[in-house]
Amino acid sequence: MDKHYDLKLEKHELEEETEEKIKRKKIAAFVFSIFLALLMLSFIVPHDVLISLIESETINNNTIEKDDVKYYFKPDVLEALQKYYVEHQTAEFKLCLEGFVKDGSYYVTSFYEPKIYFNNPITVHSAICNESTIIDLHSHPLRNCIFSEQDIMTYRMMNREMAGAVMCDIDRFNFYSG
């Protein structure tokens, strides 16, 4: 004989189950929406620019802090450096920042441009900065502050007290120190 089961669910039990399903669907839809938004963002913003913005630092009150190292700029020197950056947008440039290092912090008091042998929008070849240089700085295209392999190889061969830096916007820098 066939047995028949009569399942009687109360109305409030059905409503709870339906509410739970709706809640799960909303959460799943929200998570999926966030995923799609991030996926779209990855196609809109180039990866190197996104990584560059994460890796680099903006200057605040003439100071940058990166990896527990502070870089202080004399106000008039920073202003001149920013003006130089704006005036030299057509090709990469190199500058030698001078000053002193005290307790692991860099204090920039002046800069000079070494002899430039060749430069274009993506590279610069120049004379080596002199021994009074504390930061060897060069520019990169707008908001691309990631060090190239060549940059890192060059900085590894430098004096350990000297830091390397990339300037990729009027107020955005990335630093490399030994």
FIKESE-635632 format. One line per field, with one value per atom (N, C-alpha, C): residue number from 1; x, y, z; atom name; residue in three letters. Coordinates in steps of 0.02 Angstrom, whole numbers, plus 32768, in hexadecimal, padded with zeros to 4 digits. Last residue first. Example, Ala and Ser with C-alpha at 12.3 -4.5 7.8 and 13.67 -1.06 7.14 Angstrom:
BEGIN
nr = (2	2	2	1	1	1)
east = (8282	82AC	8285	8294	8267	8294)
north = (7F90	7FCB	8002	7EE4	7F1F	7F5B)
up = (8162	8165	818A	8186	8186	8186)
atom = (N	CA	C	N	CA	C)
rest = (Ser	Ser	Ser	Ala	Ala	Ala)
END
This chain:
BEGIN
nr = (178	178	178	177	177	177	176	176	176	175	175	175	174	174	174	173	173	173	172	172	172	171	171	171	170	170	170	169	169	169	168	168	168	167	167	167	166	166	166	165	165	165	164	164	164	163	163	163	162	162	162	161	161	161	160	160	160	159	159	159	158	158	158	157	157	157	156	156	156	155	155	155	154	154	154	153	153	153	152	152	152	151	151	151	150	150	150	149	149	149	148	148	148	147	147	147	146	146	146	145	145	145	144	144	144	143	143	143	142	142	142	141	141	141	140	140	140	139	139	139	138	138	138	137	137	137	136	136	136	135	135	135	134	134	134	133	133	133	132	132	132	131	131	131	130	130	130	129	129	129	128	128	128	127	127	127	126	126	126	125	125	125	124	124	124	123	123	123	122	122	122	121	121	121	120	120	120	119	119	119	118	118	118	117	117	117	116	116	116	115	115	115	114	114	114	113	113	113	112	112	112	111	111	111	110	110	110	109	109	109	108	108	108	107	107	107	106	106	106	105	105	105	104	104	104	103	103	103	102	102	102	101	101	101	100	100	100	99	99	99	98	98	98	97	97	97	96	96	96	95	95	95	94	94	94	93	93	93	92	92	92	91	91	91	90	90	90	89	89	89	88	88	88	87	87	87	86	86	86	85	85	85	84	84	84	83	83	83	82	82	82	81	81	81	80	80	80	79	79	79	78	78	78	77	77	77	76	76	76	75	75	75	74	74	74	73	73	73	72	72	72	71	71	71	70	70	70	69	69	69	68	68	68	67	67	67	66	66	66	65	65	65	64	64	64	63	63	63	62	62	62	61	61	61	60	60	60	59	59	59	58	58	58	57	57	57	56	56	56	55	55	55	54	54	54	53	53	53	52	52	52	51	51	51	50	50	50	49	49	49	48	48	48	47	47	47	46	46	46	45	45	45	44	44	44	43	43	43	42	42	42	41	41	41	40	40	40	39	39	39	38	38	38	37	37	37	36	36	36	35	35	35	34	34	34	33	33	33	32	32	32	31	31	31	30	30	30	29	29	29	28	28	28	27	27	27	26	26	26	25	25	25	24	24	24	23	23	23	22	22	22	21	21	21	20	20	20	19	19	19	18	18	18	17	17	17	16	16	16	15	15	15	14	14	14	13	13	13	12	12	12	11	11	11	10	10	10	9	9	9	8	8	8	7	7	7	6	6	6	5	5	5	4	4	4	3	3	3	2	2	2	1	1	1)
east = (8D47	8D6C	8D45	8CB4	8CF2	8D0A	8C4B	8C6E	8CAD	8BAA	8BF0	8C0A	8B3E	8B4D	8B97	8AC8	8B0C	8B0C	8A67	8A69	8AAE	8A4C	8A51	8A55	8A4E	8A69	8A73	8A86	8A53	8A6F	8AF0	8AC1	8A85	8B94	8B60	8B31	8BF2	8BCE	8B98	8C93	8C4D	8C33	8D08	8CF0	8CA7	8D7F	8D3F	8D31	8E1E	8DF7	8DB6	8E60	8E40	8E12	8E98	8E61	8E3E	8EB7	8ECA	8E8E	8E74	8E83	8E9E	8E46	8E8E	8EA3	8DBF	8DE4	8E2F	8D9B	8D9A	8DBF	8DA7	8DD0	8DD4	8D44	8D8B	8DB9	8CD3	8CE7	8D30	8CD0	8CD4	8CEF	8CC0	8CFD	8D07	8C40	8C77	8CB9	8BEE	8BFD	8C35	8B7D	8BC3	8BCA	8AE9	8B07	8B4E	8A9A	8AD2	8AF3	8A42	8A62	8AA2	8A07	89EB	8A06	8A53	8A20	8A03	8AF7	8AB7	8A83	8B76	8B54	8B15	8C14	8BCC	8BB6	8C8B	8C79	8C2D	8D06	8CC0	8CBA	8D62	8D67	8D20	8D89	8D53	8D5E	8DFE	8DDF	8DA5	8E9A	8E54	8E3A	8F1E	8EF4	8EA9	8F59	8F57	8F2D	8EF3	8F30	8F25	8EA1	8E9E	8EDD	8EDD	8ECE	8ECD	8E8A	8EC6	8EAF	8E04	8E26	8E66	8D74	8DBA	8DE1	8CCD	8CFD	8D42	8C2E	8C71	8C9C	8BB5	8BB7	8BFD	8BBD	8B86	8B8B	8C72	8C34	8BFB	8D1F	8CDF	8CA6	8DCC	8D94	8D56	8E21	8E3B	8E03	8E26	8DF8	8E15	8E7F	8E81	8E54	8E07	8E48	8E46	8DBE	8DB5	8DFA	8DA9	8DC7	8DBA	8D65	8D6C	8D8F	8D56	8D63	8D62	8D2E	8D38	8D47	8CDC	8CEF	8CF2	8D01	8CEF	8D0A	8CCD	8CEE	8CD3	8CEF	8CC2	8CEB	8D4B	8D25	8CF3	8D89	8D5F	8D31	8D9A	8DA2	8D70	8DE6	8DC0	8DCE	8DD5	8DF7	8DC8	8DE7	8DD1	8DF9	8DA8	8DDD	8DC0	8D79	8D62	8D97	8D86	8DAD	8D99	8D18	8D31	8D55	8CE5	8D07	8D20	8C51	8C8A	8CA9	8BF7	8C0E	8C4A	8B9B	8BCC	8BDF	8B37	8B3E	8B6E	8B33	8B05	8B11	8B75	8B99	8B6F	8B29	8B4A	8B6C	8B03	8AD0	8AEF	8B82	8B5A	8B27	8BA3	8BCD	8BA6	8B40	8B40	8B69	8B6A	8B29	8B23	8BE6	8BE3	8BA0	8BBE	8BE8	8BE6	8B78	8B56	8B7C	8BE0	8BA7	8B82	8C2D	8C4A	8C11	8BDD	8BEE	8C0C	8BD2	8B99	8BAB	8C38	8C36	8BFF	8BF3	8C07	8C02	8C16	8C01	8C1C	8BE5	8C08	8BEB	8BF4	8BD6	8C04	8BC7	8BFC	8BDA	8B63	8B82	8BBE	8B38	8B5A	8B81	8B35	8B30	8B58	8AF8	8B0E	8B00	8B24	8B0A	8B24	8B02	8B1D	8AFC	8AC2	8B08	8B2A	8A3C	8A64	8AAF	8A4B	8A1E	8A48	8A50	8A72	8A3F	8A1D	8A17	8A38	8A6E	8A55	8A4D	8A54	8A73	8A50	8A07	8A4E	8A6C	8989	898F	89D6	89A7	8985	8989	89DE	8A07	89E8	896F	89A6	89D1	892A	890B	8941	8986	8972	8954	898D	89C9	89B9	8908	8924	8961	889D	88D4	88F4	87F3	8831	886A	8799	8798	87DB	87AC	87B2	87B6	8798	87D9	87E3	8714	8748	878C	86D6	86D1	8708	86F8	870D	870C	86B5	86FE	871A	8631	864B	8697	8627	8622	863E	8634	8663	8662	85C0	8603	8638	8560	8564	85A8	8575	8580	8588	854C	8591	85A3	84C4	84F1	853A	8492	8491	84C0	84A4	84C8	84CA	844B	8492	84BB	83D2	83E9	8434	83CC	83D0	83EA	83BD	83F9	8402	8340	837A	83BB	82EF	82F4	8333	82FC	8313	831D	82C1	8307	8323	823E	8266	82B0	821A	821B	8245	821F	8249	8250	81BE	8204	8233	814C	8162	81AA	8141	814B	8166	8129	8165	8175	80AE	80E9	812A	8058	8062	80A1	8095	8072	8083	807F	80AC	8081	8062	8040	8073	8064	8090	806A	8034	8013	803F	805D	8070	8050	8025	801F	8032	805C	8052	8050	8013	8037	8027	8028	8000	802B)
north = (8A0B	89CE	8998	8A57	8A5F	8A1A	8AAA	8A6B	8A79	8AF7	8AF6	8AAF	8B5B	8B18	8B17	8BE3	8BC8	8B7F	8C6F	8C26	8C0A	8CF1	8CE3	8C99	8CF0	8D2B	8D1F	8C4C	8C7F	8CB9	8BFA	8BEB	8C19	8BDD	8C10	8C06	8B6B	8B78	8BAB	8B55	8B6C	8B75	8B0A	8B16	8B2C	8B43	8B25	8B33	8B22	8B46	8B20	8ACB	8B04	8B29	8A72	8A5B	8A94	8AA2	8AAB	8A9A	8A2F	8A71	8A6A	89B9	89C5	8A07	89C1	898F	899A	8A1D	8A31	8A00	89CD	8A09	8A1C	896C	8958	8993	89C1	899A	8984	89F2	8A1F	89FA	897B	89A2	89D2	8958	892B	8950	89EE	89BC	898F	8A19	8A15	89DE	8A73	8A32	8A31	8AE2	8AE7	8AA4	8B2D	8AEC	8AEC	8BAA	8B78	8B32	8BD5	8BE7	8BAA	8B89	8BA4	8BAB	8BBE	8B8A	8BAA	8C07	8C08	8BCB	8BE7	8BF1	8BEE	8C03	8C06	8C0A	8BD3	8BD3	8BCD	8C21	8C00	8C0A	8C5A	8C2B	8C05	8C90	8C7E	8C4D	8CA2	8CC8	8CB9	8C5A	8C3C	8C63	8C73	8C76	8C5B	8C04	8C39	8C38	8BE2	8BCB	8C06	8C20	8C17	8C00	8BC2	8BFE	8BEC	8B9D	8B88	8BC6	8B6D	8BA4	8B84	8B41	8B32	8B71	8B66	8B2A	8B18	8BDC	8BD4	8B97	8BF3	8BF3	8BE6	8C21	8C14	8C17	8C20	8C0F	8C08	8C60	8C49	8C3B	8CE2	8CB3	8CA1	8D05	8D07	8CD0	8D1F	8D09	8D0F	8DA4	8D76	8D61	8DAC	8DC2	8D8E	8DEB	8DB8	8DD7	8DF5	8E11	8DD8	8DB2	8DFA	8E1C	8D30	8D4B	8D97	8CB6	8CFD	8D1C	8C18	8C3F	8C86	8BB1	8BDD	8C07	8B6C	8B47	8B70	8BD1	8B9F	8B7A	8C31	8C31	8BFF	8C69	8C31	8C30	8CFF	8CD4	8C9E	8D38	8D48	8D1C	8D2C	8D32	8D44	8CCE	8CF4	8CF2	8CD9	8CC1	8CED	8CA5	8CD8	8CB7	8C87	8C6E	8CAA	8C6B	8C92	8C71	8C3B	8C2D	8C5A	8CBA	8C84	8C78	8D18	8CF7	8CBD	8D5D	8D25	8CFE	8DC6	8D92	8D53	8E1C	8E38	8E03	8DCC	8DE6	8DFE	8DB8	8D7F	8D97	8E3A	8E17	8DDD	8E4D	8E78	8E57	8DEE	8DE7	8E12	8E26	8DE3	8DD8	8E9F	8EA0	8E5C	8E6B	8E96	8E98	8E2A	8E04	8E2C	8E9A	8E66	8E3C	8EE0	8F00	8ECD	8E7E	8E96	8EB5	8DEF	8E36	8E55	8D53	8D82	8DC9	8CB5	8CFA	8D27	8C17	8C41	8C88	8B8A	8BCB	8BF3	8AE1	8B11	8B53	8A81	8A99	8AC7	8A7B	8A43	8A59	8B26	8AE8	8AB2	8BC5	8B8C	8B4D	8C68	8C28	8BF3	8D16	8CD7	8C9C	8D8F	8D89	8D49	8D6C	8D9A	8D91	8CDF	8D02	8D2B	8C88	8CB2	8CD9	8BDF	8C26	8C4E	8B4A	8B74	8BBC	8AA7	8AE9	8B11	8A31	8A2E	8A73	8A58	8A35	8A39	8A91	8ABA	8A9A	8A20	8A5B	8A88	89CF	89B9	89F4	8A20	8A0D	89F9	8A24	8A62	8A53	899D	89BF	8A01	8980	8962	8987	8A06	89D9	89C0	8A07	8A24	89F2	89B1	89F9	8A19	8931	893E	8988	893C	8923	892C	8964	8994	897E	88EA	8922	8956	88A5	888B	88C3	88F2	88ED	88D4	88D9	891E	891D	884E	886A	88B1	884A	8827	8844	8891	88AB	888B	8838	887D	889C	87C8	87C3	8808	87FD	87E5	87E2	8817	884D	8839	8797	87CB	8804	875A	8740	8775	87A8	87A7	878F	8787	87CD	87D0	86FE	8717	875F	86FE	86DE	86F8	873D	875A	873F	86DE	8722	8745	8673	866C	86B1	86AB	8695	868F	86BE	86F8	86E6	8636	8663	86A1	8609	85EA	8617	865C	865F	8643	8632	8677	867E	85AE	85BB	8602	85C8	85A2	85AC	860A	8631	860C	859F	85D9	8600	84FB	8537	8571	846F	84A4	84E0	83CD	840C	843E	8347	8378	83BA	82AD	82EE	8320	8227	8253	8297	818A	81D0	81F8	80F2	811D	8165	806F	80AF	80D6	7FC5	8000	803F)
up = (7FC1	7FCD	7FEA	7FA2	7FC8	7FDB	7F3A	7F41	7F69	7F2D	7F44	7F48	7ECF	7EE9	7EF7	7ED2	7ECF	7EE5	7EA5	7EB0	7EA2	7E7E	7EC6	7ED6	7DF5	7E17	7E62	7DCC	7DCC	7DF5	7DDC	7DA5	7DA4	7E01	7E08	7DCD	7E59	7E1B	7E2B	7EA5	7EA6	7E5F	7F13	7ED0	7ED3	7F8D	7F7A	7F31	7FCE	7F9D	7F8D	801E	803F	8010	7FC2	7FED	8012	7F1D	7F63	7F8F	7EA2	7EBF	7F06	7E74	7E6C	7E8C	7E86	7EAE	7EAA	7E26	7E6C	7E99	7DB1	7DBA	7E03	7DC8	7DBF	7DCB	7DCD	7E08	7E03	7D48	7D82	7DBF	7D01	7CF8	7D32	7D27	7D39	7D34	7D62	7D2F	7D48	7DE2	7DCC	7D97	7DC8	7DD5	7DB9	7DB3	7DE2	7DF2	7D51	7D4A	7D73	7D4B	7D78	7D6C	7CB4	7CE5	7D08	7CA2	7C88	7CC0	7D16	7CEF	7CD2	7D43	7D39	7D12	7DC7	7D81	7D7B	7E43	7E2F	7DE3	7EC4	7E7B	7E60	7F57	7F32	7EE8	7F7F	7FAE	7F8D	7F41	7F32	7F65	7F4D	7F7C	7F72	7EE7	7F2A	7F5C	7E51	7E78	7EC0	7DDB	7E0E	7E38	7D37	7D7B	7DAA	7CA4	7CCD	7D13	7C55	7C6E	7C91	7C00	7C0B	7C1D	7C0E	7C14	7C22	7BC2	7BDD	7BE2	7B8A	7BB4	7BD0	7B3D	7B6D	7B9B	7B49	7B22	7B54	7B48	7B6A	7B39	7B60	7B34	7B60	7BB8	7B78	7B46	7C28	7C08	7BC3	7CB8	7C6F	7C54	7D40	7D25	7CD8	7D92	7D5A	7D41	7E45	7E06	7DD1	7EE0	7EAB	7E6F	7F95	7F53	7F1F	8006	800C	7FC9	8052	8011	8016	80BE	80BF	807F	80F1	80BD	80BE	817F	815A	8129	81CC	819A	8173	8217	8238	8207	8189	81D2	81F0	80FA	8116	8161	8097	80C7	80DF	7FF2	8036	8066	7F49	7F7B	7FBF	7EC0	7EFA	7F30	7E1A	7E53	7E8F	7D99	7DC6	7E00	7CF4	7D2F	7D57	7C90	7CA6	7CE3	7BFD	7C41	7C51	7BA3	7BA6	7BEF	7BB1	7B71	7B71	7C2A	7C20	7BE0	7C74	7C4F	7C45	7CC1	7C85	7C5A	7D2D	7D00	7CBE	7D6B	7D52	7D1E	7D91	7D61	7D42	7DF2	7DB7	7D7F	7E4F	7E30	7DF1	7E71	7E55	7E31	7EAB	7E6E	7E4B	7F1A	7EE9	7EA7	7F5C	7F43	7F0E	7F7C	7F51	7F33	7FD3	7F93	7F62	8040	8019	7FD6	8043	8052	8025	8065	8031	804B	80A9	80B6	807E	80BA	808A	8093	8124	8115	80E7	8129	811B	8109	8132	8170	8165	80A9	80CA	8107	809B	8074	8097	80A4	80CC	80A4	807A	8062	8092	808C	80A6	8085	8078	8063	807A	8099	80C3	80B7	803A	8067	8098	7FA1	7FD1	7FFA	7F8B	7F7C	7FB4	7F51	7F87	7F6E	7F02	7F0A	7F42	7EFE	7F12	7F23	7ED0	7F10	7F2A	7E56	7E88	7ECD	7E17	7E24	7E5A	7E08	7E34	7E47	7DAA	7DEA	7E1D	7D42	7D63	7DA7	7D1F	7D36	7D59	7CF6	7D32	7D4C	7CC2	7CB5	7CF5	7CDC	7CF6	7CE8	7C97	7C8C	7CA1	7CC4	7C7D	7C6D	7D4C	7D35	7CEA	7D50	7D62	7D49	7D32	7D02	7D10	7DA8	7D67	7D33	7E07	7E09	7DC7	7DDC	7DDD	7DDE	7DEF	7DAB	7DA8	7E7C	7E51	7E0B	7EA0	7EB3	7E86	7E6E	7E54	7E63	7EBE	7E76	7E57	7F39	7F30	7EE6	7F19	7F2E	7F23	7EFD	7EC9	7EDA	7F7A	7F3F	7F08	7FC5	7FD6	7F9B	7F84	7F86	7F95	7F9C	7F57	7F55	8028	8007	7FC0	8031	8051	8031	7FF1	7FD6	7FF1	8049	8003	7FE4	80BB	80BD	8077	808E	80A2	80A3	807D	8044	8054	8101	80CE	8091	813B	8152	811E	80F5	80EF	8105	8123	80DC	80D1	81A9	8196	814C	81A6	81BB	81AB	817F	8153	8166	819E	81B4	8185	8141	8157	816A	8143	814D	8169	80E6	8104	8109	80EB	80E7	810C	808F	80C6	80BB	806F	805F	809C	8033	806E	8056	7FDD	7FDC	801A	8000	8000	8000)
atom = (N	CA	C	N	CA	C	N	CA	C	N	CA	C	N	CA	C	N	CA	C	N	CA	C	N	CA	C	N	CA	C	N	CA	C	N	CA	C	N	CA	C	N	CA	C	N	CA	C	N	CA	C	N	CA	C	N	CA	C	N	CA	C	N	CA	C	N	CA	C	N	CA	C	N	CA	C	N	CA	C	N	CA	C	N	CA	C	N	CA	C	N	CA	C	N	CA	C	N	CA	C	N	CA	C	N	CA	C	N	CA	C	N	CA	C	N	CA	C	N	CA	C	N	CA	C	N	CA	C	N	CA	C	N	CA	C	N	CA	C	N	CA	C	N	CA	C	N	CA	C	N	CA	C	N	CA	C	N	CA	C	N	CA	C	N	CA	C	N	CA	C	N	CA	C	N	CA	C	N	CA	C	N	CA	C	N	CA	C	N	CA	C	N	CA	C	N	CA	C	N	CA	C	N	CA	C	N	CA	C	N	CA	C	N	CA	C	N	CA	C	N	CA	C	N	CA	C	N	CA	C	N	CA	C	N	CA	C	N	CA	C	N	CA	C	N	CA	C	N	CA	C	N	CA	C	N	CA	C	N	CA	C	N	CA	C	N	CA	C	N	CA	C	N	CA	C	N	CA	C	N	CA	C	N	CA	C	N	CA	C	N	CA	C	N	CA	C	N	CA	C	N	CA	C	N	CA	C	N	CA	C	N	CA	C	N	CA	C	N	CA	C	N	CA	C	N	CA	C	N	CA	C	N	CA	C	N	CA	C	N	CA	C	N	CA	C	N	CA	C	N	CA	C	N	CA	C	N	CA	C	N	CA	C	N	CA	C	N	CA	C	N	CA	C	N	CA	C	N	CA	C	N	CA	C	N	CA	C	N	CA	C	N	CA	C	N	CA	C	N	CA	C	N	CA	C	N	CA	C	N	CA	C	N	CA	C	N	CA	C	N	CA	C	N	CA	C	N	CA	C	N	CA	C	N	CA	C	N	CA	C	N	CA	C	N	CA	C	N	CA	C	N	CA	C	N	CA	C	N	CA	C	N	CA	C	N	CA	C	N	CA	C	N	CA	C	N	CA	C	N	CA	C	N	CA	C	N	CA	C	N	CA	C	N	CA	C	N	CA	C	N	CA	C	N	CA	C	N	CA	C	N	CA	C	N	CA	C	N	CA	C	N	CA	C	N	CA	C	N	CA	C	N	CA	C	N	CA	C	N	CA	C	N	CA	C	N	CA	C	N	CA	C	N	CA	C	N	CA	C	N	CA	C	N	CA	C	N	CA	C	N	CA	C	N	CA	C	N	CA	C	N	CA	C	N	CA	C	N	CA	C	N	CA	C	N	CA	C	N	CA	C	N	CA	C	N	CA	C	N	CA	C	N	CA	C	N	CA	C	N	CA	C)
rest = (Gly	Gly	Gly	Ser	Ser	Ser	Tyr	Tyr	Tyr	Phe	Phe	Phe	Asn	Asn	Asn	Phe	Phe	Phe	Arg	Arg	Arg	Asp	Asp	Asp	Ile	Ile	Ile	Asp	Asp	Asp	Cys	Cys	Cys	Met	Met	Met	Val	Val	Val	Ala	Ala	Ala	Gly	Gly	Gly	Ala	Ala	Ala	Met	Met	Met	Glu	Glu	Glu	Arg	Arg	Arg	Asn	Asn	Asn	Met	Met	Met	Met	Met	Met	Arg	Arg	Arg	Tyr	Tyr	Tyr	Thr	Thr	Thr	Met	Met	Met	Ile	Ile	Ile	Asp	Asp	Asp	Gln	Gln	Gln	Glu	Glu	Glu	Ser	Ser	Ser	Phe	Phe	Phe	Ile	Ile	Ile	Cys	Cys	Cys	Asn	Asn	Asn	Arg	Arg	Arg	Leu	Leu	Leu	Pro	Pro	Pro	His	His	His	Ser	Ser	Ser	His	His	His	Leu	Leu	Leu	Asp	Asp	Asp	Ile	Ile	Ile	Ile	Ile	Ile	Thr	Thr	Thr	Ser	Ser	Ser	Glu	Glu	Glu	Asn	Asn	Asn	Cys	Cys	Cys	Ile	Ile	Ile	Ala	Ala	Ala	Ser	Ser	Ser	His	His	His	Val	Val	Val	Thr	Thr	Thr	Ile	Ile	Ile	Pro	Pro	Pro	Asn	Asn	Asn	Asn	Asn	Asn	Phe	Phe	Phe	Tyr	Tyr	Tyr	Ile	Ile	Ile	Lys	Lys	Lys	Pro	Pro	Pro	Glu	Glu	Glu	Tyr	Tyr	Tyr	Phe	Phe	Phe	Ser	Ser	Ser	Thr	Thr	Thr	Val	Val	Val	Tyr	Tyr	Tyr	Tyr	Tyr	Tyr	Ser	Ser	Ser	Gly	Gly	Gly	Asp	Asp	Asp	Lys	Lys	Lys	Val	Val	Val	Phe	Phe	Phe	Gly	Gly	Gly	Glu	Glu	Glu	Leu	Leu	Leu	Cys	Cys	Cys	Leu	Leu	Leu	Lys	Lys	Lys	Phe	Phe	Phe	Glu	Glu	Glu	Ala	Ala	Ala	Thr	Thr	Thr	Gln	Gln	Gln	His	His	His	Glu	Glu	Glu	Val	Val	Val	Tyr	Tyr	Tyr	Tyr	Tyr	Tyr	Lys	Lys	Lys	Gln	Gln	Gln	Leu	Leu	Leu	Ala	Ala	Ala	Glu	Glu	Glu	Leu	Leu	Leu	Val	Val	Val	Asp	Asp	Asp	Pro	Pro	Pro	Lys	Lys	Lys	Phe	Phe	Phe	Tyr	Tyr	Tyr	Tyr	Tyr	Tyr	Lys	Lys	Lys	Val	Val	Val	Asp	Asp	Asp	Asp	Asp	Asp	Lys	Lys	Lys	Glu	Glu	Glu	Ile	Ile	Ile	Thr	Thr	Thr	Asn	Asn	Asn	Asn	Asn	Asn	Asn	Asn	Asn	Ile	Ile	Ile	Thr	Thr	Thr	Glu	Glu	Glu	Ser	Ser	Ser	Glu	Glu	Glu	Ile	Ile	Ile	Leu	Leu	Leu	Ser	Ser	Ser	Ile	Ile	Ile	Leu	Leu	Leu	Val	Val	Val	Asp	Asp	Asp	His	His	His	Pro	Pro	Pro	Val	Val	Val	Ile	Ile	Ile	Phe	Phe	Phe	Ser	Ser	Ser	Leu	Leu	Leu	Met	Met	Met	Leu	Leu	Leu	Leu	Leu	Leu	Ala	Ala	Ala	Leu	Leu	Leu	Phe	Phe	Phe	Ile	Ile	Ile	Ser	Ser	Ser	Phe	Phe	Phe	Val	Val	Val	Phe	Phe	Phe	Ala	Ala	Ala	Ala	Ala	Ala	Ile	Ile	Ile	Lys	Lys	Lys	Lys	Lys	Lys	Arg	Arg	Arg	Lys	Lys	Lys	Ile	Ile	Ile	Lys	Lys	Lys	Glu	Glu	Glu	Glu	Glu	Glu	Thr	Thr	Thr	Glu	Glu	Glu	Glu	Glu	Glu	Glu	Glu	Glu	Leu	Leu	Leu	Glu	Glu	Glu	His	His	His	Lys	Lys	Lys	Glu	Glu	Glu	Leu	Leu	Leu	Lys	Lys	Lys	Leu	Leu	Leu	Asp	Asp	Asp	Tyr	Tyr	Tyr	His	His	His	Lys	Lys	Lys	Asp	Asp	Asp	Met	Met	Met)
END
